[in-house]
Amino acid sequence: MTESYDDVSKIHKRYSLTLLTPSSKYHSLIFSVIISVINAYFILDAYLHRQDELVFRIPLMIGVLLVTQKIDAGLIRNKEYSKALHMSLFGNMSWLAISLMGIAANVVLAKPELSFMYVTEGMIIFTSFRLGLLTTTLGLSMRKAWAICFIQPMAMFLVLVPQDQWLQSLTEPVLLALAATFLGISSIWSYLTDRAGRPGIKSTHQLIQAYLASRGKDNYEEVESIIEARSHSSNVLTSQIRFQSNNNDFRMVLPEVHPGPYHPIGGSNITYRLYKTLNSSAMIMHSVSDHALNLPSQTAVNDYLGTFSTNIVLKKGTMCTEPVVVTINKARVTGMLFDKTAVLFLSLSPHGMEDVPSYIKNEIEQLANNRHFERILVIDCHNAMGLEIGQEDSSDMIKAAKATLESLVTKESHTLEFGYANSNNLNLSSLDLGPGGLGMLCLKINEKKFFFGWSDSNNMENGAREHVVDYFAKKELTLVELCTSDTHFSSTVVRTRTGYYPLGKIATPQSVAEWYHSIALDAEKKLEPTSFEILEHKANVKVMGTAILEDFSKALDRSLFLTKIFAIGSFLIFIGSLFL
């Protein structure tokens, strides 16, 4: 396992934590009201025995809740009402849980009467919970958070509890000790987690806040400034195969830069930007690269695109071989030879895998060098979902690549025709498809037609490729391979564990097959004799590198470890208070 992949994998696992909040602010608003009403009922009925006051105290409490939610929104970072509502929801959930656990403890421990201390303790834990959120995710200083954290819980408490019980409820020595303990724990936890990423990450809280701002408000400047400050300049290579005929000009592009890190940050939409730069007549393939080669900012993306026209023509020709496909167990390698430039497509579909690791590419390049190929372009098809490739599958893939190269050496070359079409005229709209849509390349070699499909998407649903290939076979067409760009563009915040929808997840595989077939027929109509050029271009741009990924991963791991320790400690203190 490569270190950068391991770090990215750990960071990505933490993405699921952002799915804990409701998908809509209206959900938080409604549920916070419902939960607070339930809590108010138990407080007034079970703890205070004032059922006759339910009629006026609960509406009054709802009014206080709604007003304090608005007050919170005006005081927190970026004045986001939705985040104020989420905080209110989870805080009221904690208060309700304490109230119910107090009732349960009274029954289990057979106490003579239900202690009102549990209600007040719940309010204090609600306050402590707010203190932690205000300093970590909502961007307030510790001093300001202390001033604000009491507003909603205390206001709701004072509305629910009769005035003659305020002083006694809030000044009990045991309660004051618990309040000091829980608020102290929250403050210390906040202080330590903010420094958990040092020395690499100065403020973990600032990083989290910038991330949340970028996801909720498309405010990418903060995250990009953090990432770019830690990025370094590097020479990145972009290879192309350019096909030209009388009426068409098309490029198959293999950039070393990796899409990401996530929408809308850095090069997340680099595949579409390249596609448009090349007049929507291109397939932007996924190279064997990882997130260390992410462009950290829009500035870096523009710098990269600004140099894109400075290409060196390495080779020209008109002849190529028919495609060779070698399958060993799960591994499938498809190869073609353009003069002495080999192009290999690597896939484990339908079993799937994460990005092809660099050591496989290095092995394949060495094999090609030993067999005197002038150059080799290795494409990660990225067309099925899966985990990091295992040792057995990687060995099979290298063996399949070796067999493919050996077969290409013996293959006869033929003149070439090509046709290309995209889905622009179909006006496709699906959440699992990026703005570049679909593309289809048709190559006519030795009087046989071969189709290569492409999608501007982040991976494909397992089995979708096979469905499309079978659909083409029934139409007596040879679909050699389908590839995705691994775009990290998303038109909406996707609430799945992966953070995106692979192609075939929203659109049905049958619909995808029909779309591809439609543009394949269009590409076939455009077949013309062609020549090709092997192009290469180098650019010095800023990339993220591995150090920043490692630091981000460590900061999150340490913060979560501290959170677990403090959460367990707080829970044990609360359990102990039930026996008081």
N, C-alpha and C positions, 0 to 999 in steps of 0.2 A: 504494500500500500504506500503510495507517495504521500509525503507530508502535507503538501498543499491540498490533495484530495481529502485527506483525513480532517484537516482544519475546516474546509468548506462543508464537509459532511456534518461535522459537529455544529457549525453555525446554522446550517439548514435545518437541523433537528429542532433548533430553538424557535424556528419560524412558527411551529404549531402553537407556541405560547401566545402568539398574537391572535389566534383564532378563538381565544377564551371569551373575548368581548362579543356581545351581540352584533349581528351584521348591520343593524340599523339603530340610529339614535332613538327612533320611535319605540323600538322594542325595549330599550333600556328605560325610557320614560314610563312606558306602561307597566313593565315588570317592577320598577322601583316603587311605583304607587301601590301596586297590588301587594308586594311584600311588606311595605311599611304599614299598610292597612291590617294585614294579618298579624304583624308584630304588635300593633296598637291594640288589636282585639285581645290578644293574650295578656298584654300588660294590664289593660283595664279590667279584664274579666278575672284572670287567674291570680294576678299579683295584687291588684288594688281592690278587687270586688266592687267596682263602680260601673256595673253594667248600664245603669241609667244615664251615664255620661258619654256613652259611646256615640250617641246621636250628634252631639256638638263637638266633642273633642277630636274625633276622627276627621271630619271635614276641615277643622281648623289645622290639624296636623298636615293634611294633604296640601293645604294652602302654603304652610310654612315650608314643606318639602319643595314645592315648585318654585317658590321665591328664592330659597337658598341655592337651588340648582342654578338659577339664573345668576345669582351673586357669584357662585363658584366660577361660572363660565367667564364672567367679567374680570376675574382676578388671576386665572391661570394663564400659562404661556399660550400665546396665539389665540386666546379667548375662544377656545373650541367648545361649543355647547355639548357636542356629542361626548367628549371625554369627561366633562362634568357629570353627564348623565350616567356614563359607565361607572365612574367612581361612586356615585350615589347608589347605584344598583348593588354593587358588590359590598359597599359598606352596610347598607340595610340588610343584605343577606347575612352578613356576619352578626349583626345585632339580633336578628330573628333566631339564628342558630343558637346564640348564647341563651336567649330567653327560653327556647324549647329545651335546651340541655339542662337549664336550671330546674325546669318543671320535672324533667325525667330524673334528675339527681335527687330531687325531693322525694319522689316516689320510691326509687331504688334504696335510698338511705333511710327511708321511713322517718323523715324529720317531722316534728310536730306541726310546723307551719312553713309555708313557702317564703323564703327570704327575698326581700325586694332588692337585696344587694346584687343579685344576678342581673336585674334590669340595668342598674347603674353601671355594673361591670361591662355589660354589653355595649352601653353607650361609650365607655372609655375605650374598649377594643375597637369600636367603630371609628373613634377619633384617632387612635393609633394607626389604624389601617389607612386613614386619609393622610396622616402625616407622612407615611412611607410613600404613598402614591404621589403626593404633591411634590416631594423632593426628587423622586426618581424619574417618573415618566412625564410629569406635568411642568417641570422646569422651574420650580420655585426654590429660593434659597431657604435654608433651614429656619432662619428667623421669620421670614414671611409665612412659611408653612406652619410654624407654631401659632402664628396669629390667626390663621385661617382654619386650621384643622378642626377647631371646636365649634365653628359656626353652625353647620347643619345638625350634627348630633345633639348639641346642647339646646338649640332652638326647638327641635322636635321633642326632646326630653322635657323641657319646661312647659310645652303645650300639653303633653300627655299627663304629666304628674301634677296633682293639685299643689297649689302654692304653699300650703302649710306643711308639705313634706319635702320641699326643696332643700332647706338647710340641713335637716337630719340626713337626707339621702346622700348629699354631696360632701358631708364633712365627717363621715365615719372613718376612724383611723385605719381600719383594714382596707377600706375602699381607697383612701388616699395613698396607702402603700402600694396597692395594686395599680393605681393610676400612674404613680411615679415609675413603677416597674415596667409596665407596658409601653408607656411613652418613652422611657429611657431606652428600652430595647429597640423601638422603632427608630429613634434618633441614631443610636450606635450602628444599627444595621445599615441605615442610609449612609452614614459617614464611611463605613468600611467598604460597602459595595461600590461607592463612587470611586474609590481608590484601588479597586480590585485589579484593574488592568495595568497599573503602573509597573515599570516605567514606560512601557510601550504605548499605553493609552492613558492620557492624562486624566480624563474624566469618563468613566463608564456611563454615567447618567447622561452626559452631553451626547454621547454616541447614540444611546437609546432614544433620547428625545429627537435627535436629528433624523433617525430612522423613522420614527413614528410620524414626524412632520412630512417626510418624503412620501410615506404611504397614504397618509390621510389627506394631504393638501397638495400633492405634486410639487412640494417645495424641495427641489433637489439641490439647491445651492449649499445648504449646511452640510449634508452628507458628503457631497463632492469635495468641499473644502477640506474636510477631515481626511478623506481618502487621498486626495491629490497631494496634501502636505507630506504624506508618507510614501508616495509613489516615486519611482525612479525612471530615468530615461533608458530606453532599450531599442535596439534595431530589430524591427519585425519584418518578416518576409511575406509577400503576397504573390502567389503564383496564379497564372490564368492560362486557360486554353481558349483561344479566340477563333471562332468560325466565321468566315466571311463569304458571302455569295453576292450575286448581283443585287439582290433586294433585301438581304438580311445581314445583320451583324450581331453576333451572340457571344457571350463569354461564360465559361464555367470558372468560378472564382474560388480560390482556396486561401483565405487569409489566416495568418498565424494568430491574429488577435482573437480573443474569445468573447462571445456575447456576454454581457452582464455588467455589474454584478446582479442587478435586478432593476425592473422598471420603476421609475424613469431615470435611474442613475447611470452615468457613464455611457458605455457602449451597449446598453441593454437592447437598443434598437438598431445596432450597427448593421445588421443584415439588410434591413429595409433601406437604410441610408445608402448603402453600397448599391443596392438594386436600383434605386432611383438615380444615383450618380451615373449608372450605366444604362440609362434610358429604358428601364424596365425590361431589358433584354438580357437577363443574366440569371444564373443560379448561384447563390452564395452558399457554398458547401461548408460543412463543419470540419475543420482541420483537427489533427491530433494535438490539442492544446487544452489547457485548463484555466481556471479562474485567475491564476497568477498573471495571465496575459489579458486580463480585463483592462480596457481603457477607463481611467478613473473619473473622467468628467466630459461634459459636452465640448469643452475647449480642446481636450485631447482628441476627441472624435473629429472635430473640424480640422485640426492639424493633420490628422491621418488622411482624411478625405482630400485635403488640399494638395497632397503630394501624389494623388492616385493616378494622375495622367503621366507621370514620369516613369514609364515602363521601358524595360530593356527587352528587345526581341531576341530570344535565345535560339529559336529554331522555327523554320517554316517548312510546310510540307502539304501533301495532298493525299497521303496514303495512311491507312491504319488497319489493324486487325479486327476481326470479329471479336465480340466479348467472350471471355473465358470465365466460367463459373466453377469454382471448386468448393465443395462442402465437406467438412470433416466434423462429424458429430453436430454440435450446435453452431459451429463457426462457418460462415460463408464469406468467401472472398471473390469478388468479381474484378477482372482485369482487362485492360485494353492497352495496346501499344501504338503510340503515335510516333512513327519513326523510331527513335531510341529512347523515347520518354514513356515510361510505364505509368499508368493510372490505376490504382487499386481502390476498390470500395469495400470497406470492412463492416460486417454486420453479424449480430447474433439473433436477429429477428426469426421467429416470434418470441424468443426467450428473453431478449433484452439485456442491456447492461448500461452502466454509467459511461461517461466519456472514455474513449479508448486511451489508455495510459501511454505516456511517452516512450516507455521501454519497448513496447511492441513496435512502435514506429521506428525506433533506433535499430531494432533487430531486422526489420524489413528493409530498411535503407542499406544495412550492411549486406544483406542477401542480394539486393539489386546491384550493389557495387561489385560484389564478387562475380556477378554474371555480366558485368560490363555494360549495364544500362547507363545512359548518359545522366539521367535524372529519374526520380520517381516521385509521384504525387500520391499521398496516402489520404484517403477521404474516410472520415467516420460517418457512416450513413445515419447514425443517431435515429433509428427508426423503430425502436421498441423499448419499453420501460424495464429497468432492472437495476440490480445492485452493481457495485464495482466488480469487474471481471475477475473470476477466480483463476487459480494457477492452471487447472486443467483446460479451461476454455481459452485462456491466453496462449497456452502451448498449441492447442488445436488451430487457433487463428494464425499463428506464426507458420505452422506446418502448411496450412491451406494457402497462405501467401507465397510460401516457397514453391509449392506445386503450381500455383498460378503463374509465377514468374518463369518457371521452367517450361511451362506450356507455351507462354507467349513467345519465347525465343524461337520456337519451332513453327509458329503460325505464319501463314502467308499474309502479306499486306495487300490491301485493295484500295482503289479510289473511293472517294467519300462524297456522300451527299448529306445535307442536313436541313432540318426544318425545326423551327421553334415557335411555341405559342404559350401565352399565359392566360390567366383567368380574369384579366382586367374587364373584359366585356361581359363576364358572367355576374358581376356585382355581388360576389359572395360576401356573406356576413355571418361569421360564426366565432364564438368566443375562443375556440381552439385553433384559430387561424390568424396569423399576423397580417399586417397590411400589405405584405408582398404577395399574398395569395398563393396560388399554385402555378407551376411551370412544367412544361413537357418538352423534352428534346427528342427529336426523331432522327436517327442516323441510318442511312441506307448504305450497307456495306456488302459487296459481293451479291447484289440483287436481293438482299434480305434486309428487313426493317427491324430496328431495335429501338425501344422506347426507354427513356430515363425520366422518371418523375421527380419533382421537387416541391417542397412546401415550405413556406415561411412560418414554421411552427416550432414549438419546443417539444421535440420528440413526437412519437406516434403511439397510440394505444396498441397494446400487444394484440397481434392478429390482424390489425387493420391493413398492414402491408400485404399479407397473404390473401386477404379478401380482395384487394384491388388487383393483385397479380392473377388470381383465379378468374376474376371478372374479365380481364383482358384476354386470358386464354380462351374463354368461351366465345369471345369475339374474334378469335384467331389472330390475335396481336401478341407480340412478345414484349412484355414489360420486364426489362432486365432488373431494374432496381428503383427503389424509392428512397429519397434522402430528405432530411429536414435541415433547416438552417440553425436550429437551436436558439432561435430568437428568444430574448427575455422580455419582449414587449408584451404588455397586457392592457387591454382597453378598460379593464375594471380590476378591482382588488379581488383576487381569487381566493376563496376560503376553503382551500384543500391543503392537505399535509405537504404536497409538493409545491404549492404556490402557483400552479399553472394547470391548464388543461391540455393534454397531448391531443394531437389530431386524431379524430375518431372517437373522442370522449363526448363531445357535444354533438357534432355532426355525425350521423350514422355512417358506418363503413360503406354501406350501400350508396349513400349520397356522395361520399368521397370518391368512390369508384366511378360513379356516373360523371362527376365533375372532371376527373382525370381523363375519362374516355372522350368527353366532349372536346377538351383542348388537345388531346392526342390526334383526333381526326383533323383538327385545324393545323397542327404541326405537320402532319403527313401531307397536307395539301401544299405546304410551302417548301417541300423538298427541292433543293437545287444543288448542283455540283459546288463543292466548296474547297477552300484551302484552310489550313489552320496555322496558327502561330502559338508558340509557347512563350508567354510573357512572364517577366519577373520584375518586382519592384520592392525596394527596401525603403523603409521610413523609420526615422528616429522619433519615437513618441514616448510619452509617459505611460507606463503600465503599473498595475497594482503591485506585482511581485508577491513573493511568498511570506515575507516578514509581517506585513500588515494583516494577512489572513491568520497567521499564527497568533498575533497579538489580540486580534478580535476574538478568536476562539478561546484564548486563555482568559480574557476579561469576562466573557460570558460564563465560562465554566466556573471560575472562582466566585463570581457573583451568585450563581445558582447554588453553589456549595454553601456559601455563607447564608443564603436564604433558607436552605434546608435546615441548617444548624439552628438558626434563630427561630424558625417556625416550630421546630420540635421543642426547643426550650420554652417558647411561649405557650405551646399546647400543654406541656407538662405543668407549667405554673397555673394555667387555667384549671386543669383537672384537679390540682391540689386545692384550688380555691373552692371547688364544689364541696369539699369536706369541712369547710369553715362554718 
